[in-house]
Amino acid sequence: MLMLSKNDCENISVDEAAKLLGKKDVVFLDVRTEREYEWARIPNSVLINLYDPNFKNKAMLLDKSKKYVIYCRTGHRSLIACKILKGLNLKVANMCGGILEWIKKGYLVEQGESR
């Protein structure tokens, strides 16, 4: 089991993350399953399932000039993903509380199959 401390990754609140939405140098990266992504997602987010055996290979193709706000359902998987992505020299921040907190705060989500 992978043990992480809170200091392994920058943690930001949902409110802080919402202020970054739409900035051209920031990408919201969803690390949940495709089914979860179709249920609800942050607009214009990118999906790379943490449990995909090719997660690391897909992550290596990400643009290193961007900052990635990583989220999942509640914040656990995103913390694991942050550790992996940080190891690939990507600029990352873990969105605490995940999509559930995003929805609870009333922020916009997209639903249905991804484009």
N, C-alpha and C positions, 0 to 999 in steps of 0.2 A: 504494500500500500504506500502511495506517495504521500509524504507528510510535508505540508507547506506552512510556513509562518506568514502572517499578514505582511511582513516586511519584504517578501520575495517579489512583490508586484505593487505598482501604484494602484491604490483603490480610490475610486471616485463614486460619488453618490449619483443616483438617478437624475437629480436636479442638475448636478454639474455636467453629466453626460448630455442631457437635453440641450444645454447651451452649445454643445459641440455639433449637434445635428445640422447637417447642411454645409458645414465648412468643407472646402475642397481638399484640405490636407488631412481630413479625418475620415476613417472608414469604420463603420459599426460592423463587427464580426460576430456572428451568431454561431456558437459551437454546439448547438443542440442537434437533435435528429431532424430529418426532413419532415416527418409528420408534425413535430413540434413547431417547426418553422412555418409550415402551412397553416397551423392553428392561429398563430399570431406572431408578428415580427415587427421590429422597428423599421420604418420606411427606408428603402434603399440599402438595407443591410445585406451583407454577403454571408452565405452559409458555408461553413466547413465543419462538419460533424467531428467532434473530438474523438468519437469512437470509431471513425473510419480508419482502417489500417493504413491508409495513405495520408493521414492528417498532416504529418510532418512534411511529406513531399509536397503536398498542396500548399502548405504554409510557406515553404521555401520559394514559391513563385510570387508571393505577395511583394508589393512595392515598398521597399525599405525607406522611401522618403516620406511615407505617410505615417500617421499615428493611428493605432487601432484601439477602439473601445470594444472590449471583449465582453460578451454577455451570454447567459444561458437562462435557465428557468429561475434559479434562485441565487446563483453566485458561486456554487461549488465547482462545477465543471469549468467555468470561466477562469477561476483561480488556477486550476491545473493547466489550462490552455495558456494562460499568461506566462507561467513558468517555462513552458516549452517554447513559446514564441520569443520570449526574452532571450532564451538560449540561442535563438537564430538571429539575434541582434535587431529585432524589430522593436519599435517604440509602441508599448502597450499600456493600457490601463484597464483594470478590472471594474466593471460596473456592478457595485454591490447591490444585492437584492434581485438582480436579474429582471427578466421580462415581467414577472409577477408584480414587482415593485413599480416598474414602469407603468403598467396598466393601472395599478392601485392609485398612482399619482395623477392619472387621467391623461397621460401623453398618448399621442396618436399611434396606432398600429395598423399594419396591413394584414389581410387574411387571404386564404386561398392559395392556389398553386403559384409558385414563383414564376416570374417572367422568363 
